[in-house]
């Protein structure tokens, strides 16, 4: 099939990007350009909307914090720096100045001891004044709702420094082992081991008088304020070595001496249970309740037996509900598991809410609700290993007295609570319907039917129940639930008393998928009386937009900003009409812009686009064709700068599943861990083709062939692709697919296959070691798409496994698979390489020892990119083989020779 015939019925359509910053002249990118490329990894806006920070960070090198005003002026810059934060008054900026990468590397090479290494510095910048630097910073915390900061300096000094950000008030407290601020005030707690009166103290810095809450030199843990800081709770154990079994729960209100609330042996606890040192303490929103954790007293090892005299064996049982490998991954977490209990402060009553039979709990109304949700999936854990989903039993529990009532049994739904705690709601994948249940009465309400509302993923192509498009949230007082279909936002009565209402009206007609933007993470309700901002994605053009809608009644959303570009989720100032957002295309860097809710007259703040100056920069185009089984398809073609249709270009086919919706994604240049860098290859005169793939259950390999190969033929038919210089590259699921293609066609001159599954029989019984899950569900129900077991569908496992057709491979293969891969078993890569080697096929395998599913260290990622580029350069452009390809790198040479 080296000269694959063009498929006559393929239709090609191309939608070009607007020319944003056409750079037709320049030089090709280097790997050093990728290493040094700055991306925006953090951004924030002050509450008053007058200041914005952005963190510009290279892949290798030092990050820079930049400060901008509303005019777009860069008024301050700190490098290397991180963790920038504005004060609650918007008058100060706090950041951390850190040691530079090169300086740190130099000190390490000179064998500088850890205790001699320079420490971080604390930057305090008055936004209308001069910065202040505090040296040798160990840790710090900025008050969320007041202009106070606390910090500790030096490796040996445990003094806590507390100061107002303007420096007019300062405090020092010796021998501090822990501290923190209340969320909604400047109140501070700290624990100290000072000799005079060790213990836990609180301080209102405005009056400056520390208050001793609990004296003691034991262990304090889990100290937490309520939001306003007038209640504080903590765990305490007088004997430090006994904290695992003798922790006590203490509570103080209004700076009164703390009272003992609960301890070992409390009658509310199950027999043998204790206050857990690992259980999180949490006040209800109204501070009427204190939630904490209990657990059986932890087991202790028998210290009368030497460790080497105790057998070390794992026992895997066929009928244990949870696979042993999952148990092993979760062992530390399970050893620290606690079960939620509550102290009702007004009546001083303790209630155990969760236990081993019903270990999971969801609180309603941020703990204010009288009813909570208990659930367990333990009885159904075994079938989940092949179903890929889990059933659960749900109960309501009365928070005041612990009374339980059954709600749902063996249900696949994942229930959540409405903000006020009146309802539980969920989408049932098994019948594609939305439901609610009134918690007080247990009455179940069916909100949708498959006939009345298309709630499910209309493009689902896995042998599994389709998922929902999700919900936007609830309106005030749980009056309505807002639910998405593929395009529009709908309003539902939670008891199905009235018909649903399409609030956005035109989404399906215009093929625009609307989604509500929730600016405030603490906002629990959607206020229908206020204008709301929506994002919209246009399935036809692949562009996006910002829209405004009041949502109080059905109406076409008002367009604020929309076009052929990709927009991200905007960020709004808490107390001002000021918004930051980014807009991008393949050619346009996603620089940060400042505007208001109208999205008119934006001010560009960052200038990451300047990095493109002097470099050859490609373009992106949408193309269409028809698969071999008649399915209309789309993909994206990325062309080099100065593209000349009369030339013949080498092309790399890179894909995963569906990519066309990312037409306008910038694709930040980087030394990628698993894929070719599109900008880098474009600048070296490569075309990149990324085709969409649509799958048929049971035939993932054939589906890939049916979709990708006519797309490649369409590209060849354009006349500007060199038919003899086409490569393919993919990783993980993409790595599997390119490995499969190598058994079906000789069209490709070279293929890089990263972490591929090549033997679905052995992979079915493999383990995803990062989670401990076995892989059977993946083949029966999810991505691998076989839809059966090896004994129920053996031919599908055989036909879709590249290993069993390795003898047909004529294409040179570069495999990258690492020995610590927690997703795809490393032995899949080994099976592939050994088979190719046995058949004398041209192949190489790259293993980055200790790395997971991809190279993790940046130096390894750069190495991978270099070798992959050399591989494609040889087979697609005729460059000489590097030594590692022509001669290899022997194990004895590996520590000294890279073979570039």
Secondary structure, DSSP 8 states (H G I E B T S, - for coil): -TT----TT-----EE---SS---S-B---HHHHHH-EEEEEEEE-TTSSEEEEEEEESSS--EEEEEETTS-EEEEEESEEEEEE-TTSSEEEEEE---HHHHHHHHHTT--GGGS--EEEEEEETTS-EEEEEEEEEEEE-SSSSEEEEEESSS---EEEEETTSS-EEEESSEEEEEE-TTS--EEEEE--SSS-EEEEE-TTTT--EEEEE-SSEEEEEEE-TTSSEEEEEEESSGGGHHHH-EEEEEETT---EEEE-TT-TTS-TTEEE-TTS--EE-TTSSEEEEEEEE------TTS-GGGS-------TT-SS-HHHHHHTHHHHHT--EEEEEETTTTEEEE---SSS-EEE-SGGGTSSEEEEEE-GGGHHHHHHHSS--EEEEEEETTT--EEEEEEEE----EE-TTSSEEEEEETTTTEEEEEETTTTEEEE---TTT---B-TT--SSS---B--EEEEBGGG-EEEEE-SS-EEEEETTS-S--EESS-SHHHHTEEEEE----TT--SB-TTS-EEEEEEETTT--EEEEEE--SS----EEEEEESSEE---EE-TTSS-EEEEEE-SSS---EEEE-TT--S-EE---GGGGGTTB---EEEEEEEE-TTS-EEEEEEEE-TT--TTS-EEEEEE-SS--GGGTT--------SSS--HHHHHHTTEEEEEE-----TT-HHHHHHHHHHHHHHHHHHTS-EEEEEEEEEEETHHHHHHHHHHTT-S--SEEEEES----HHHHHT-EETTTTEESHHHHHTSTT---S-TTTSHHHHHHT-GGGGGGG--SEEEEE--TT-SSS-HHHHHHHHHHHHHTT--EEEE--TT--SS--SHHHHHHHHHHHHHHHHHHHH-----HHHHT---TTTTTT----
